[in-house]
Amino acid sequence: MARKFLYAIAGLIVLAAAGLFALRLWGDDLTRLALVPSAAFEEQAALDRNAYADPAMWFSRPGIPRGRDPSRWLPAGGVANEADAPPFALFFVHPTSFLDRSRWNAPLDDAESQTRARTFLRGLASPFNQADEIWAPRYRQATFGAFLTDAPEAARALDAAWRDIDMAFATFVQNVPAERAIVLAGHSQGALHVLRLLRERIAGTPLEGRIAMVYAVGWPISVEHDLPALPFPACRTPEQAGCIAGWSSFAEPADPGQLLDSYANSVGYDGQVRGDSPILCLNPLTGTSGGAASASANLGTLVPDENLAAGRLVPGAVPARCDARGLLLIGDPPELGPYVLPGNNYHVYDIPLFWRNLRADVARRVETWTNRQR
């Protein structure tokens, strides 16, 4: 299973969620020692068949009051002069928020990880919250340390997390009107689970025709070894529907060596080593795969406050260009807070960097899907 290339990526989750600076201070071995669980793997008991019929199993879903739904949060002025999007339903999978090394999967009653997950949803799901329905499940995610090892327990932890997502997605599909567009989105571990949904639950089924857009952000997707195994192509134009967007953000000078080395040794969906194959890079400022855009094209970067509880939109803050490797380069390091990995890795800011552009992006693509149905 391809996990080593997440070593550099997942480290930022630790920094962003808990304010830890382990990767700045420790070597690789000490980081693994501190974060990879030493406990034996515990099989996760199967959830009740109708577990996700319970609103308590969701951070976001229809019926939850907007004031209690983290995905419905908006920065001040966030939707001023914004055109309405056609109706769509969003299924969003949050990234890793469980950092404990005492077990391989997060308990659903772990208050600290649940609070972090809500914080992530405020910044990462909110650009898409013009959706008529938002469904963001709670799930027994694999712990952060599962991404730092090739031990079989790590694969079992991810499989356990996937089973929860699989059940949640089935409930989502059962409850969304058949004529409504569906947008799938996830970040980091969440993107991994979204990609597995595409391969195992959507490809070759009637659901393919219902997917208006897929945002699988913060998880490197090989253009050569992964995309052909997925049911949708990379997005080529800003209006295209039924396509996949993904990117990994670095400021310059970028030092992605650790990420690229790990990625090169990982195995793609076709069973082949990814090697130096280009990574899928959608430029969020242009809506196209590849290319470059100046900061003037950035409609609004979400700049969080110190405790990540609020934020403001700053237009023209960062440019974006996809390089030959498939990394998204954003120019000089922007001042977004202390949660940036060495090498100018802006992983946790992948979505907030382009907050306002992504609202326009999803609206355009859903409109294309809706017009196609008509």
C-alpha positions as CSV (number, residue, x, y, z in Angstrom):
1,M,0.0,0.0,0.0
2,A,1.3,3.4,-0.9
3,R,1.8,5.2,2.3
4,K,5.5,6.2,2.6
5,F,5.0,9.3,0.4
6,L,2.5,10.5,3.0
7,Y,5.3,10.8,5.5
8,A,6.1,14.4,4.6
9,I,2.5,15.3,4.0
10,A,1.0,13.8,7.1
11,G,3.5,15.6,9.3
12,L,1.8,18.9,8.7
13,I,-1.4,17.5,10.1
14,V,0.4,17.0,13.4
15,L,1.7,20.6,13.2
16,A,-1.6,22.1,12.2
17,A,-3.9,20.2,14.5
18,A,-1.8,20.1,17.7
19,G,0.9,22.7,17.3
20,L,3.6,20.1,17.4
21,F,6.9,20.7,15.8
22,A,8.2,17.1,15.8
23,L,9.5,17.1,12.3
24,R,11.4,20.3,12.8
25,L,13.1,19.0,15.9
26,W,13.5,15.2,15.5
27,G,14.9,12.9,13.0
28,D,12.9,10.4,11.1
29,D,13.5,7.5,13.5
30,L,12.5,9.6,16.5
31,T,9.4,10.8,14.8
32,R,8.3,7.3,14.1
33,L,9.1,6.2,17.6
34,A,7.0,9.1,19.0
35,L,4.0,8.6,16.7
36,V,3.7,5.1,15.4
37,P,1.6,3.0,17.8
38,S,3.4,0.3,19.7
39,A,0.2,-1.3,20.9
40,A,-1.2,-4.4,19.2
41,F,-3.8,-3.8,16.5
42,E,-7.4,-4.1,17.8
43,E,-10.1,-5.2,15.4
44,Q,-12.8,-2.6,15.1
45,A,-16.2,-4.0,15.9
46,A,-18.6,-3.6,13.0
47,L,-20.9,-0.7,13.4
48,D,-24.6,-1.4,13.5
49,R,-26.1,-1.9,10.1
50,N,-28.0,1.4,10.3
51,A,-25.4,3.3,12.3
52,Y,-25.2,6.3,9.9
53,A,-29.0,6.7,10.1
54,D,-28.2,8.4,13.4
55,P,-27.5,12.1,13.0
56,A,-24.9,11.8,15.8
57,M,-22.7,9.9,13.4
58,W,-22.2,13.0,11.3
59,F,-20.4,16.3,11.7
60,S,-22.6,17.7,8.9
61,R,-25.8,16.4,7.4
62,P,-29.3,17.8,6.6
63,G,-31.2,18.6,9.8
64,I,-28.2,19.7,11.8
65,P,-28.6,23.4,12.7
66,R,-26.3,25.7,10.7
67,G,-24.8,27.1,13.9
68,R,-23.7,23.6,15.0
69,D,-22.5,22.5,11.5
70,P,-18.8,23.2,11.1
71,S,-19.0,22.8,7.3
72,R,-21.5,25.7,7.1
73,W,-19.1,28.2,8.6
74,L,-18.3,31.3,6.5
75,P,-15.7,34.0,7.0
76,A,-17.0,37.6,7.1
77,G,-17.9,38.7,3.6
78,G,-17.2,35.2,2.2
79,V,-20.2,35.0,-0.1
80,A,-20.6,38.7,-1.1
81,N,-21.6,39.0,-4.8
82,E,-21.6,35.3,-5.2
83,A,-23.7,33.7,-7.9
84,D,-26.0,30.8,-6.8
85,A,-24.9,27.3,-7.7
86,P,-27.3,24.7,-9.0
87,P,-28.5,22.2,-6.4
88,F,-25.9,19.6,-5.4
89,A,-25.0,17.3,-2.5
90,L,-21.5,17.3,-1.0
91,F,-19.9,14.2,0.6
92,F,-16.8,15.4,2.4
93,V,-14.2,13.2,4.3
94,H,-12.1,15.1,6.7
95,P,-8.3,14.4,7.1
96,T,-6.5,12.8,10.0
97,S,-7.2,14.4,13.3
98,F,-6.2,11.6,15.6
99,L,-2.6,11.8,16.8
100,D,-2.5,9.2,19.6
101,R,-0.1,6.4,19.4
102,S,-1.9,4.2,22.0
103,R,-4.1,2.7,19.3
104,W,-4.3,2.4,15.5
105,N,-7.8,3.8,15.1
106,A,-9.6,6.7,16.7
107,P,-12.4,6.0,19.0
108,L,-15.6,7.9,18.1
109,D,-15.7,9.3,21.6
110,D,-12.2,10.8,21.5
111,A,-13.0,14.4,22.3
112,E,-9.7,15.9,21.2
113,S,-9.7,14.3,17.7
114,Q,-13.3,15.2,17.2
115,T,-12.6,18.9,18.0
116,R,-9.7,18.9,15.5
117,A,-11.9,17.4,12.9
118,R,-14.5,20.1,13.3
119,T,-11.7,22.7,12.9
120,F,-10.6,21.0,9.7
121,L,-14.1,21.1,8.4
122,R,-14.4,24.8,9.0
123,G,-11.5,25.5,6.8
124,L,-11.6,22.7,4.3
125,A,-15.3,21.9,3.6
126,S,-16.5,25.5,3.9
127,P,-15.5,26.5,0.3
128,F,-18.1,24.0,-1.0
129,N,-20.9,24.9,1.5
130,Q,-23.2,26.5,-1.1
131,A,-24.3,22.8,-1.5
132,D,-27.9,22.2,-0.7
133,E,-26.8,19.2,1.4
134,I,-23.5,18.6,3.1
135,W,-22.7,15.2,4.5
136,A,-19.5,14.8,6.5
137,P,-19.2,11.6,8.5
138,R,-17.5,10.8,11.7
139,Y,-15.4,7.8,11.3
140,R,-12.8,5.7,13.1
141,Q,-9.9,7.1,11.2
142,A,-6.4,5.6,11.1
143,T,-4.1,7.4,13.5
144,F,-1.4,9.7,12.1
145,G,1.3,7.2,12.9
146,A,-0.2,4.7,10.5
147,F,1.2,6.8,7.7
148,L,4.7,6.5,8.9
149,T,5.2,2.7,8.7
150,D,4.7,-0.3,6.4
151,A,3.7,-2.5,9.3
152,P,0.6,-4.6,8.4
153,E,-1.3,-3.0,11.3
154,A,-1.2,0.3,9.3
155,A,-3.0,-1.2,6.4
156,R,-5.5,-2.8,8.7
157,A,-6.2,0.5,10.4
158,L,-6.9,2.2,7.0
159,D,-9.1,-0.7,6.0
160,A,-11.1,-0.3,9.2
161,A,-11.5,3.5,8.6
162,W,-12.6,2.7,5.0
163,R,-15.3,0.4,6.2
164,D,-16.9,3.3,8.2
165,I,-16.7,5.6,5.2
166,D,-18.2,2.9,3.0
167,M,-21.2,2.6,5.3
168,A,-21.6,6.4,5.6
169,F,-21.4,6.8,1.8
170,A,-24.2,4.1,1.4
171,T,-26.4,6.1,3.7
172,F,-25.6,9.3,1.9
173,V,-26.5,7.8,-1.5
174,Q,-29.8,6.4,-0.1
175,N,-30.9,9.8,1.1
176,V,-29.8,12.1,-1.8
177,P,-32.5,12.7,-4.5
178,A,-31.7,10.7,-7.6
179,E,-31.7,13.8,-9.8
180,R,-29.3,15.8,-7.6
181,A,-25.6,16.3,-8.6
182,I,-23.1,14.8,-6.2
183,V,-19.7,16.3,-5.4
184,L,-17.1,14.2,-3.6
185,A,-14.3,15.9,-1.7
186,G,-11.7,14.9,0.9
187,H,-8.2,16.0,2.0
188,S,-5.2,13.8,2.8
189,Q,-6.6,10.6,4.5
190,G,-10.0,11.8,3.5
191,A,-8.9,12.0,-0.2
192,L,-7.5,8.4,0.0
193,H,-10.9,7.2,1.1
194,V,-12.7,9.2,-1.6
195,L,-10.4,7.6,-4.2
196,R,-11.3,4.2,-2.9
197,L,-15.0,5.0,-3.2
198,L,-14.4,5.9,-6.8
199,R,-12.7,2.6,-7.5
200,E,-14.8,0.2,-5.4
201,R,-18.3,1.8,-5.2
202,I,-18.7,4.1,-8.1
203,A,-16.7,2.8,-11.2
204,G,-19.0,0.9,-13.5
205,T,-22.2,1.6,-11.6
206,P,-25.1,4.1,-12.3
207,L,-23.5,6.3,-9.7
208,E,-20.8,7.4,-12.2
209,G,-23.4,9.5,-14.0
210,R,-24.4,11.3,-10.8
211,I,-20.9,12.5,-9.9
212,A,-20.5,16.2,-10.9
213,M,-17.0,16.6,-9.5
214,V,-14.3,15.0,-7.4
215,Y,-11.8,17.0,-5.2
216,A,-9.1,14.6,-3.9
217,V,-6.7,17.1,-2.5
218,G,-3.4,16.5,-0.6
219,W,-2.9,13.0,-1.8
220,P,-0.6,12.6,-4.7
221,I,-2.3,10.9,-7.7
222,S,0.0,9.5,-10.4
223,V,-1.2,10.6,-13.9
224,E,0.4,7.4,-15.3
225,H,-0.2,4.8,-12.6
226,D,-3.4,5.9,-10.8
227,L,-5.7,7.9,-13.1
228,P,-6.3,5.1,-15.6
229,A,-7.7,3.0,-12.8
230,L,-10.2,5.7,-11.8
231,P,-13.6,6.3,-13.4
232,F,-13.0,9.9,-14.2
233,P,-10.3,11.9,-16.0
234,A,-8.3,14.8,-14.7
235,C,-10.0,18.2,-15.2
236,R,-8.8,19.9,-18.4
237,T,-11.0,22.9,-18.6
238,P,-12.6,25.2,-15.9
239,E,-16.2,24.2,-16.9
240,Q,-15.6,20.5,-17.2
241,A,-17.8,18.2,-15.0
242,G,-17.3,14.6,-14.0
243,C,-13.5,15.0,-13.5
244,I,-10.9,14.8,-10.7
245,A,-9.0,17.7,-9.2
246,G,-6.0,17.3,-6.9
247,W,-2.9,19.2,-5.9
248,S,-0.1,19.5,-3.3
249,S,1.0,23.0,-2.4
250,F,4.6,24.2,-1.8
251,A,5.9,27.8,-1.5
252,E,9.3,28.6,-3.0
253,P,12.0,27.7,-2.7
254,A,10.4,24.3,-2.5
255,D,12.2,21.3,-1.0
256,P,9.9,18.4,-1.7
257,G,12.7,15.8,-1.8
258,Q,11.3,13.6,1.0
259,L,7.8,13.6,-0.4
260,L,9.0,12.8,-4.0
261,D,11.4,10.1,-2.8
262,S,8.7,8.3,-0.9
263,Y,6.2,8.8,-3.8
264,A,8.7,7.4,-6.2
265,N,9.0,4.2,-4.2
266,S,5.2,3.7,-3.7
267,V,2.9,1.5,-5.8
268,G,0.2,2.9,-7.9
269,Y,-3.3,1.5,-8.5
270,D,-2.0,-0.4,-11.6
271,G,0.4,-2.4,-9.4
272,Q,3.4,-0.6,-10.8
273,V,6.0,1.6,-8.9
274,R,5.0,5.2,-9.4
275,G,8.7,6.3,-9.9
276,D,9.0,9.7,-11.4
277,S,5.6,9.8,-13.0
278,P,4.0,13.2,-12.8
279,I,1.6,13.9,-10.0
280,L,-1.9,15.2,-10.9
281,C,-1.9,19.0,-10.5
282,L,-5.1,21.0,-11.0
283,N,-4.3,24.7,-10.8
284,P,-7.1,26.1,-8.6
285,L,-6.7,29.6,-10.0
286,T,-7.3,28.5,-13.6
287,G,-9.4,25.3,-13.2
288,T,-7.1,23.5,-15.6
289,S,-4.5,20.7,-15.2
290,G,-1.1,22.4,-15.3
291,G,-0.4,26.0,-16.2
292,A,0.2,29.1,-14.2
293,A,-1.7,32.1,-12.9
294,S,-0.6,35.3,-11.1
295,A,-1.8,36.3,-7.7
296,S,-4.3,38.7,-9.3
297,A,-6.3,35.7,-10.3
298,N,-6.7,34.6,-6.6
299,L,-10.1,35.8,-5.5
300,G,-9.5,35.1,-1.8
301,T,-7.2,33.2,0.4
302,L,-8.6,32.2,3.8
303,V,-6.1,33.5,6.4
304,P,-6.9,31.9,9.8
305,D,-6.5,33.5,13.1
306,E,-4.0,32.2,15.7
307,N,-6.4,29.6,17.2
308,L,-7.9,28.6,13.9
309,A,-11.4,29.6,15.1
310,A,-11.9,32.3,12.6
311,G,-10.3,33.8,9.5
312,R,-10.5,36.5,6.8
313,L,-10.4,36.4,3.1
314,V,-7.4,38.2,1.4
315,P,-7.6,38.6,-2.4
316,G,-4.5,38.5,-4.5
317,A,-2.4,36.8,-1.8
318,V,-0.8,33.9,-3.7
319,P,-0.1,32.9,-7.3
320,A,-0.1,29.2,-8.5
321,R,1.7,27.2,-11.1
322,C,2.0,23.5,-11.7
323,D,5.6,22.4,-12.3
324,A,6.8,19.5,-14.4
325,R,6.7,17.1,-11.4
326,G,3.0,18.0,-10.6
327,L,3.6,20.1,-7.5
328,L,1.6,23.3,-7.1
329,L,4.0,26.1,-6.4
330,I,2.6,29.3,-4.8
331,G,5.6,31.7,-4.9
332,D,7.1,33.3,-1.9
333,P,5.9,31.8,1.4
334,P,2.6,33.6,2.5
335,E,2.0,34.4,6.1
336,L,-0.8,32.1,7.0
337,G,0.4,30.9,10.5
338,P,3.0,28.7,12.0
339,Y,1.8,25.4,10.6
340,V,4.1,24.9,7.7
341,L,6.4,21.9,7.2
342,P,10.1,22.3,6.4
343,G,10.6,22.5,2.7
344,N,7.8,25.1,2.5
345,N,5.1,22.4,2.4
346,Y,1.7,24.1,2.7
347,H,-0.2,20.9,2.9
348,V,-2.8,21.9,5.5
349,Y,-3.5,25.1,3.6
350,D,-4.1,23.3,0.2
351,I,-7.7,24.3,0.2
352,P,-7.8,27.6,2.2
353,L,-5.1,29.0,-0.1
354,F,-7.8,29.1,-2.9
355,W,-11.0,29.4,-0.8
356,R,-12.9,31.9,-3.0
357,N,-11.8,30.4,-6.3
358,L,-13.0,26.9,-5.2
359,R,-16.5,28.3,-4.5
360,A,-16.6,29.5,-8.1
361,D,-15.0,26.3,-9.4
362,V,-17.5,23.9,-7.9
363,A,-20.5,26.2,-9.0
364,R,-19.2,26.2,-12.6
365,R,-18.8,22.4,-12.8
366,V,-22.1,21.6,-11.1
367,E,-23.8,24.0,-13.6
368,T,-22.2,22.0,-16.5
369,W,-23.4,18.8,-15.0
370,T,-26.9,20.2,-14.5
371,N,-27.2,21.6,-18.1
372,R,-26.0,18.2,-19.4
373,Q,-28.9,16.5,-17.6
374,R,-31.4,18.9,-19.2
